[in-house]
C-alpha cells in the first residue's frame, strides 16, 4: 500500500504531458536570429507532431522573418543551397519541390505560427536538422531534430 501511495504522489508531481511523450514543441525566435532551443526530440509513440513558433522580436517578416523547416541531414546542404529571395516568402524562400518534412509559415515580430504533421514522415535512427529558411538565417538558426 505504501508503494502505491508513493507512485500516486510521484505521478501527481510530474505533468501528464511528459508521460504521454513529446508530440508538441514550442520554439521562440528573436530579432537576434536565435531559437531558444538547439534540439527537438519527438517521441516515437506520436502519430502527429505539432510545432509552434513564436517570434518574440519586433521587426517585420520582410526584414527579420523566421520559420522552422525540418529536413533529413543528408538533404540539408541541397535545401539551403536552394534558398532564394526569388522564391516566395509564403514558401519560406524555398522551391516547392524541396525535400522538406515540416515547415511552418514565415512570421515577423510578435506573431505565432504552427504546423501539425503526420509523424510517420520521421524514422527512428535517421538524423534531421531544423532551421530558419529566411535567407542567411540558417547559419545561426539551426538545431538537431530526432525521433526517440
C-alpha positions as CSV (number, residue, x, y, z in Angstrom):
1,X,0.0,0.0,0.0
2,X,2.9,2.3,0.8
3,X,4.4,1.7,-2.7
4,X,1.0,2.5,-4.3
5,X,0.8,5.8,-2.4
6,X,4.4,6.7,-3.3
7,X,3.6,6.0,-7.0
8,X,0.4,8.1,-6.9
9,X,2.2,11.1,-5.3
10,X,5.1,10.8,-7.8
11,X,2.6,10.7,-10.7
12,X,0.9,13.9,-9.5
13,X,4.3,15.7,-9.3
14,X,5.0,15.2,-13.0
15,X,2.9,16.7,-15.8
16,X,1.0,14.0,-17.7
17,X,2.3,15.5,-20.9
18,X,5.8,14.1,-20.0
19,X,4.3,10.6,-19.7
20,X,2.5,10.9,-23.0
21,X,5.7,11.7,-24.9
22,X,6.7,14.8,-26.8
23,X,4.3,15.2,-29.6
24,X,4.3,19.0,-29.5
25,X,7.1,21.6,-29.1
26,X,7.2,25.4,-28.9
27,X,10.2,27.3,-30.1
28,X,10.9,31.0,-29.8
29,X,12.8,33.0,-32.3
30,X,14.1,36.6,-31.8
31,X,15.4,39.6,-33.7
32,X,18.9,38.4,-32.7
33,X,18.4,35.4,-35.1
34,X,18.3,32.7,-32.4
35,X,16.0,29.9,-31.4
36,X,15.7,29.2,-27.7
37,X,16.3,25.5,-28.2
38,X,19.0,23.7,-30.1
39,X,17.5,20.2,-30.1
40,X,14.0,18.8,-30.6
41,X,13.2,15.2,-29.7
42,X,9.9,13.8,-30.9
43,X,8.6,10.7,-29.1
44,X,8.3,7.6,-31.3
45,X,4.8,7.0,-30.0
46,X,3.4,10.1,-31.6
47,X,1.0,9.8,-34.5
48,X,1.1,13.5,-35.2
49,X,3.7,16.1,-34.3
50,X,2.8,19.8,-33.7
51,X,5.4,22.5,-33.8
52,X,4.6,26.1,-32.7
53,X,6.9,29.0,-33.4
54,X,6.7,32.3,-31.6
55,X,8.6,35.3,-32.9
56,X,9.5,37.3,-29.8
57,X,11.1,40.2,-31.7
58,X,9.6,43.4,-33.0
59,X,10.9,43.5,-36.6
60,X,8.5,42.6,-39.5
61,X,8.7,39.4,-41.5
62,X,10.2,41.1,-44.6
63,X,13.2,42.2,-42.5
64,X,13.6,39.6,-39.8
65,X,11.2,36.8,-40.7
66,X,11.5,33.4,-39.1
67,X,10.1,30.0,-39.7
68,X,11.1,26.4,-38.9
69,X,12.0,23.9,-41.6
70,X,12.9,20.2,-40.9
71,X,14.9,18.1,-43.4
72,X,17.0,15.0,-43.3
73,X,20.6,15.8,-42.5
74,X,21.5,14.3,-45.9
75,X,19.3,16.9,-47.7
76,X,20.3,20.0,-45.6
77,X,23.1,21.3,-47.9
78,X,20.9,20.9,-51.0
79,X,17.9,22.6,-49.4
80,X,19.9,25.6,-48.0
81,X,21.6,25.9,-51.4
82,X,18.1,26.4,-52.9
83,X,17.1,29.3,-50.6
84,X,16.5,32.3,-52.8
85,X,14.6,35.6,-52.5
86,X,13.1,34.8,-55.9
87,X,11.0,32.1,-54.2
88,X,8.1,33.5,-52.3
89,X,8.1,34.4,-48.7
90,X,4.9,32.3,-48.3
91,X,7.0,29.3,-49.4
92,X,9.8,30.2,-47.0
93,X,12.1,31.2,-49.9
94,X,12.3,27.6,-50.9
95,X,11.3,25.9,-54.2
96,X,8.1,23.9,-54.0
97,X,9.9,20.7,-54.7
98,X,12.5,21.0,-51.9
99,X,12.6,17.7,-49.8
100,X,11.1,19.3,-46.7
101,X,9.4,17.2,-44.0
102,X,8.0,20.0,-41.9
103,X,7.7,23.7,-42.5
104,X,5.9,26.5,-40.6
105,X,4.9,29.8,-42.1
106,X,7.3,32.7,-42.1
107,X,6.4,35.2,-39.4
108,X,7.5,38.6,-38.1
109,X,7.9,40.0,-34.6
110,X,5.0,39.4,-32.2
111,X,3.5,36.7,-34.4
112,X,3.0,32.9,-33.9
113,X,2.7,30.1,-36.4
114,X,2.2,26.4,-36.1
115,X,2.1,23.2,-38.1
116,X,1.0,19.7,-37.4
117,X,2.4,16.8,-39.5
118,X,2.0,13.1,-39.7
119,X,4.8,11.7,-37.5
120,X,5.3,8.7,-39.9
121,X,7.4,11.0,-42.1
122,X,10.2,10.6,-39.5
123,X,12.2,7.4,-38.8
124,X,14.0,6.3,-35.7
125,X,17.7,6.4,-36.2
126,X,17.5,9.0,-39.0
127,X,19.2,12.3,-38.4
128,X,17.3,15.6,-39.1
129,X,18.1,19.3,-39.0
130,X,15.7,22.1,-38.2
131,X,16.5,25.6,-39.4
132,X,15.1,29.0,-40.5
133,X,14.9,29.4,-44.3
134,X,14.9,33.2,-44.3
135,X,18.0,33.9,-46.5
136,X,21.1,33.8,-44.3
137,X,19.4,32.8,-41.1
138,X,20.2,29.1,-41.3
139,X,23.8,29.8,-40.3
140,X,22.7,30.8,-36.8
141,X,19.2,29.4,-36.5
142,X,19.5,25.6,-36.7
143,X,19.5,22.6,-34.5
144,X,19.1,18.8,-34.3
145,X,15.7,17.1,-34.6
146,X,15.3,13.4,-33.8
147,X,12.7,10.7,-33.2
148,X,13.2,8.8,-30.0
